[in-house]
Amino acid sequence: MHKNLFSVLWLCLLMVSVESLDAQSGMFSNKYHSNSEVQQILKQLQQKNPDQIQVHTIATSPGGEAITVIEIGKNLTGVPAIFVGANLEGNIPLATEGALGLAKMLLDSVKFTSGLKWYIMALPNPDASKCYFSTAKYDRTANDFFINNDVDESINEDGYEDLNGDGLITQIRAKDLTGTYNCSKKDPRIMVQADAKKNERGIYKIYAEGIDNDSDGEYNEDGEGGINIGIAFPHLFPKNKKEAGLWPGQTPEVYGIMKFIYDRPNIAMVYTLGNSNFCMNPPKGGRKGDVVLESIKIPNRYANQLGVDASRLYQMDEIIALLKPTVPSHIDITPSFIASYFGLGAAVNPMEDDLKFYTKLSEEYKKYLKIKNFSIETLESAPDKDGSFELWAYYHLGVPSFSMNLFSIPKVKDEKKVEKGSESTEKVEKKNSDELSDKDKALLSYSEKEFGGKGFVEWQKFNHPTLGEVEIGGFVPYLESTPKPEKIDSLLNVQLPWLLQLSKKLPNVSLTEEKITDMGAGVYRIELYIENKGYLAYPISMGERNKQPSPIVVILDGDVEFLEGLKRTPIGRIGGNQIKKLTWLIKTEKKPTISVKLESATFGSEVKQIKIGGKS
């Protein structure tokens, strides 16, 4: 009952906050911006707010474009920060507008910038993004890094060509006896793969629009550009994909992003605007290769220390019982702690405790969108990709990583019919027995409703120099990811405030109370109580497992002798809305005042003076 009441009150407060942001007119401009325009906007924001804003140039793309991060709160020190990365794959212009819109929201709202610094990267892949503004659009994700995709003597020699001159790179369908595609019986515009299990034979081959420039029998296999920075980060780096590069950080954009973030240990949360949507759907699990924490083989050197058999498998509760006598009492022995302590290997699936807060917050997000009459009956967002920025932030930085997809195509509802011969008037869903996928149906419907059918180029005959008579057509580039510019305002006004509210979920750790007990003979027991007033734990379970981010440390400084406990004591993991007690035994004859310092690279420092002998 109390939990439900709290949820309702929290959502009501959120709505008040959102309405105040909605009331601001002209916050977003209804157009998509090129990188030169983005840089000009950031420069103007800095000029208008010189005491609050700094623009950092963190890299130069292979195409010579500046990669910048705008810092909001440059006047703040000793405070946590949130890093926002948008449009890393370069093919989602709306994500860039979302980053710019978020920056403008923050500058108009002291509530979310007081005691909190923001770093916003609006366009880290400008080489790819320029394709949206080109005379021949195609869904490009690679930057201008030189990569010889077909391993011949030339580079970028076989790219796309706009053969029919419509300014769009679509598809070629060519009849071929060895083809694997047919026209759908339900809609001949859509190509479907022939099903060999049903004894079907294809009559078409599908190509991207262009010609075989290098006469090697392949079409458009070595076009302009090289590395997709959106899949070029270290976690689960897709080494078999040429677009990822040869190693993580090979391209300067990725290296610059990682260096910038690692140089700023105060970054406590990361947002990604792009394809995936952790706000709506928690990070996926089920990847192979993760350590099985239900049955663990203890490494030899730890088995020798504990006096146990290194050859057998142990259950988690057995290991916890073995470790308890050897670990300081203020440290919680959790599965993530054990995985880190024993060095059991890299994690490839989210931690169970972390999935709890992801799931809870996703439920709250859906409730929020429902209240705002914002439909979530859309095609599901793309899953997180191996090598993505959002996965690297969670698994390597060990901080909460939230991604958001600002636009998805509305689903097409199946037709309904009344069952004949039944007195019931209840309608039942028509079974989906056609060949069209939900995605194809949604895209066709969206093209018709929003673009008058121009989201699909009707197949037109063309005399191809090597393939002969073919047809050119298909869905237009960016249809799935990029709504009309006039939709930008409404999409951002509803969704971006949720990211602002998530910032209020950060941990908030402080010294809350102390107790000093005179044990006699100049010996005192000091008990300190550390409180986390925030919603999220610090660190989250993934952070505890990989020992990143930096720990919070309590430092006692004074003219005392430590009998039990250390001068510098990491507090370990502290849960949201929890209190942790630390204890020391000290000896002193002078009854001095000692300094208690709560030190954190993430949250800054807090100092308190305690008079020994002043309390009992």
Backbone hydrogen bonds, N-H to C=O, Kabsch-Sander energy under -0.5 kcal/mol:
donor,donor_aa,acceptor,acceptor_aa,energy
5,L,1,M,-2.3
6,F,2,H,-2.5
7,S,3,K,-2.2
8,V,4,N,-2.2
9,L,5,L,-2.5
10,W,6,F,-2.7
11,L,7,S,-2.3
12,C,8,V,-2.2
13,L,9,L,-2.4
14,L,10,W,-2.2
15,M,11,L,-2.3
16,V,12,C,-2.0
17,S,13,L,-2.1
18,V,14,L,-2.8
19,E,15,M,-2.8
20,S,16,V,-1.8
21,L,17,S,-1.4
22,D,18,V,-2.9
23,A,19,E,-1.7
24,Q,21,L,-1.2
25,S,23,A,-0.7
27,M,24,Q,-0.7
31,K,29,S,-2.3
38,V,34,S,-2.6
39,Q,35,N,-2.7
40,Q,36,S,-1.6
41,I,37,E,-2.3
42,L,38,V,-2.4
43,K,39,Q,-2.1
44,Q,40,Q,-2.2
45,L,41,I,-2.3
46,Q,42,L,-2.1
47,Q,43,K,-2.2
48,K,44,Q,-2.0
49,N,45,L,-1.4
52,Q,49,N,-1.2
53,I,49,N,-2.4
54,Q,71,E,-1.8
56,H,54,Q,-0.6
56,H,69,V,-3.2
58,I,56,H,-0.7
58,I,67,I,-2.4
59,A,67,I,-1.1
61,S,65,E,-3.1
64,G,61,S,-2.6
67,I,59,A,-2.7
68,T,66,A,-0.6
69,V,56,H,-2.6
70,I,120,I,-2.8
71,E,54,Q,-3.5
71,E,69,V,-0.5
72,I,70,I,-0.6
72,I,118,W,-2.9
73,G,52,Q,-3.1
73,G,71,E,-0.6
74,K,52,Q,-2.2
76,L,73,G,-1.9
81,A,266,N,-2.4
82,I,117,K,-2.1
83,F,269,M,-2.3
84,V,119,Y,-3.2
85,G,271,Y,-2.7
86,A,121,M,-2.0
87,N,273,L,-2.3
90,G,87,N,-0.8
95,A,92,I,-1.5
96,T,92,I,-0.9
97,E,93,P,-1.9
98,G,94,L,-2.1
99,A,95,A,-2.0
100,L,96,T,-2.2
101,G,97,E,-2.7
102,L,98,G,-2.4
103,A,99,A,-2.0
104,K,100,L,-2.0
105,M,101,G,-2.3
106,L,102,L,-2.5
107,L,103,A,-1.9
108,D,104,K,-0.9
108,D,105,M,-0.7
109,S,106,L,-1.4
112,F,109,S,-1.1
113,T,110,V,-1.4
114,S,110,V,-1.2
115,G,113,T,-0.8
116,L,113,T,-0.9
117,K,80,P,-2.6
118,W,72,I,-2.3
119,Y,82,I,-2.8
120,I,70,I,-2.6
121,M,84,V,-3.3
122,A,120,I,-0.7
129,S,125,N,-2.1
130,K,126,P,-1.5
131,C,128,A,-1.6
132,Y,129,S,-1.6
133,F,130,K,-0.8
134,S,131,C,-1.1
137,K,167,G,-2.5
140,R,138,Y,-2.3
143,N,227,I,-2.6
147,I,145,F,-0.6
149,N,147,I,-1.4
151,V,148,N,-1.4
158,D,222,D,-2.4
161,E,209,E,-1.4
163,L,161,E,-1.7
165,G,162,D,-0.9
169,I,137,K,-2.9
170,T,168,L,-0.8
171,Q,473,G,-2.0
172,I,207,Y,-3.2
173,R,471,E,-2.7
174,A,172,I,-0.5
174,A,205,K,-2.5
176,D,203,I,-2.4
179,G,176,D,-2.0
180,T,204,Y,-1.4
181,Y,204,Y,-2.0
182,N,192,V,-2.7
184,S,187,D,-0.6
184,S,190,I,-3.0
190,I,187,D,-2.0
192,V,182,N,-2.9
194,A,180,T,-2.6
196,A,194,A,-0.8
198,K,195,D,-1.3
199,N,196,A,-1.7
200,E,195,D,-2.1
202,G,179,G,-0.7
203,I,181,Y,-2.2
204,Y,181,Y,-2.1
205,K,174,A,-2.6
207,Y,172,I,-2.4
209,E,170,T,-1.7
213,N,211,I,-1.4
215,S,212,D,-1.1
220,N,211,I,-0.7
220,N,218,E,-0.5
222,D,158,D,-1.7
226,G,143,N,-2.2
228,N,243,E,-3.6
229,I,227,I,-0.9
231,I,228,N,-2.0
232,A,229,I,-1.1
233,F,387,G,-2.5
237,F,234,P,-1.6
239,K,237,F,-1.9
241,K,238,P,-2.2
242,K,240,N,-0.6
244,A,241,K,-1.7
245,G,242,K,-1.5
249,G,232,A,-1.4
250,Q,247,W,-1.7
254,V,251,T,-0.6
255,Y,251,T,-1.8
256,G,252,P,-2.6
257,I,253,E,-2.2
258,M,254,V,-2.5
259,K,255,Y,-2.5
260,F,256,G,-2.3
261,I,257,I,-2.2
262,Y,258,M,-2.8
263,D,259,K,-2.0
264,R,261,I,-1.7
267,I,264,R,-1.8
268,A,81,A,-3.0
268,A,266,N,-0.7
269,M,81,A,-0.9
270,V,400,P,-2.3
271,Y,83,F,-2.9
272,T,402,F,-2.2
273,L,85,G,-2.6
274,G,272,T,-0.6
274,G,404,M,-1.8
279,C,403,S,-2.1
280,M,277,N,-0.6
281,N,277,N,-3.2
290,D,287,R,-0.8
293,L,291,V,-0.8
295,S,292,V,-0.5
296,I,314,Y,-2.8
298,I,296,I,-0.6
298,I,312,R,-0.5
302,Y,299,P,-0.6
303,A,299,P,-2.6
304,N,300,N,-2.6
305,Q,301,R,-1.4
306,L,302,Y,-2.2
307,G,303,A,-1.2
308,V,303,A,-2.3
310,A,308,V,-0.6
312,R,309,D,-0.7
314,Y,296,I,-2.8
319,I,315,Q,-1.9
320,I,316,M,-2.3
321,A,317,D,-1.8
322,L,318,E,-1.9
323,L,319,I,-2.3
324,K,320,I,-1.8
326,T,323,L,-1.7
327,V,323,L,-1.1
327,V,324,K,-0.7
331,I,328,P,-1.8
332,D,330,H,-0.5
334,T,332,D,-1.2
338,I,334,T,-2.4
339,A,335,P,-2.4
340,S,336,S,-1.9
341,Y,337,F,-3.1
342,F,338,I,-2.5
343,G,340,S,-0.5
344,L,339,A,-2.3
355,L,351,M,-2.1
356,K,352,E,-1.0
357,F,353,D,-1.0
358,Y,354,D,-2.2
359,T,355,L,-2.6
360,K,356,K,-2.3
361,L,357,F,-2.5
362,S,358,Y,-2.0
363,E,359,T,-2.0
364,E,360,K,-1.8
365,Y,361,L,-2.2
366,K,362,S,-2.1
367,K,363,E,-1.8
368,Y,364,E,-2.4
369,L,365,Y,-2.5
370,K,366,K,-2.0
371,I,367,K,-2.2
372,K,368,Y,-1.7
373,N,370,K,-1.5
374,F,369,L,-2.8
375,S,373,N,-0.7
378,T,376,I,-2.0
379,L,409,I,-3.0
382,A,275,N,-0.7
387,G,235,H,-1.7
388,S,385,K,-1.8
392,W,388,S,-2.0
393,A,389,F,-2.4
394,Y,390,E,-1.5
395,Y,391,L,-2.9
396,H,392,W,-2.4
397,L,392,W,-1.3
398,G,394,Y,-0.6
399,V,393,A,-1.3
402,F,270,V,-2.7
402,F,400,P,-0.5
404,M,272,T,-2.6
406,L,404,M,-0.7
411,K,377,E,-2.5
413,K,411,K,-0.6
417,K,428,V,-1.5
419,E,426,E,-0.6
422,S,419,E,-0.8
428,V,417,K,-1.9
430,K,415,E,-1.6
433,S,431,K,-1.3
441,K,437,S,-2.4
442,A,438,D,-2.3
443,L,439,K,-2.7
444,L,440,D,-2.4
445,S,441,K,-2.3
446,Y,442,A,-2.7
447,S,443,L,-2.6
448,E,444,L,-1.9
449,K,445,S,-2.6
450,E,446,Y,-2.8
451,F,446,Y,-0.6
451,F,447,S,-1.4
452,G,448,E,-0.8
453,G,447,S,-2.6
454,K,451,F,-1.8
456,F,453,G,-1.3
457,V,474,G,-3.2
458,E,456,F,-0.7
460,Q,472,I,-2.1
462,F,470,V,-2.6
464,H,462,F,-1.1
464,H,468,G,-3.2
468,G,464,H,-1.4
470,V,462,F,-3.0
471,E,173,R,-1.8
472,I,460,Q,-2.6
473,G,171,Q,-2.1
474,G,457,V,-2.4
476,V,455,G,-2.5
479,L,476,V,-1.4
482,T,478,Y,-2.3
487,K,484,K,-2.3
488,I,485,P,-1.7
491,L,487,K,-2.0
492,L,488,I,-2.5
493,N,489,D,-2.5
494,V,490,S,-1.1
495,Q,491,L,-1.7
496,L,492,L,-2.0
498,W,495,Q,-1.3
499,L,495,Q,-0.7
499,L,496,L,-1.1
500,L,496,L,-1.3
501,Q,497,P,-2.0
502,L,498,W,-2.2
503,S,499,L,-1.2
504,K,500,L,-0.5
504,K,501,Q,-1.3
505,K,502,L,-2.0
506,L,503,S,-1.1
510,S,531,E,-2.5
512,T,529,Y,-2.7
513,E,529,Y,-1.1
515,K,527,E,-2.4
517,T,525,R,-2.5
519,M,517,T,-0.7
519,M,523,V,-2.7
520,G,523,V,-0.7
523,V,520,G,-1.5
524,Y,586,I,-2.7
525,R,517,T,-2.7
526,I,524,Y,-0.6
526,I,584,W,-2.5
527,E,515,K,-2.8
527,E,525,R,-0.5
528,L,526,I,-0.5
528,L,582,L,-2.7
529,Y,513,E,-2.9
530,I,528,L,-0.5
530,I,580,K,-3.3
531,E,510,S,-2.9
532,N,578,Q,-2.8
533,K,508,N,-2.9
533,K,531,E,-0.6
536,L,505,K,-2.0
538,Y,574,I,-2.4
540,I,398,G,-0.6
544,E,540,I,-2.2
545,R,541,S,-2.1
546,N,542,M,-2.2
547,K,543,G,-0.8
548,Q,543,G,-1.4
553,V,599,E,-2.8
554,V,569,T,-2.8
555,I,553,V,-0.5
555,I,597,K,-2.7
556,L,567,K,-2.2
557,D,555,I,-0.5
557,D,595,S,-2.4
560,V,558,G,-2.1
561,E,587,K,-2.3
563,L,561,E,-0.7
563,L,585,L,-2.8
564,E,585,L,-2.0
569,T,554,V,-2.7
569,T,567,K,-0.6
571,I,552,I,-2.7
574,I,538,Y,-2.4
577,N,532,N,-0.9
577,N,534,G,-1.3
578,Q,532,N,-0.7
578,Q,575,G,-1.2
580,K,530,I,-2.9
582,L,528,L,-2.6
584,W,526,I,-2.3
585,L,564,E,-2.1
586,I,524,Y,-2.8
587,K,561,E,-2.3
588,T,522,G,-2.7
594,I,592,P,-0.6
594,I,610,I,-2.9
595,S,557,D,-3.0
596,V,608,K,-3.3
597,K,555,I,-2.5
597,K,595,S,-0.6
598,L,606,E,-3.4
599,E,553,V,-3.3
599,E,597,K,-0.8
600,S,604,G,-0.8
604,G,600,S,-1.6
606,E,598,L,-1.9
608,K,596,V,-2.8
610,I,594,I,-2.8
612,I,592,P,-2.6
612,I,610,I,-0.7
614,G,611,K,-1.7
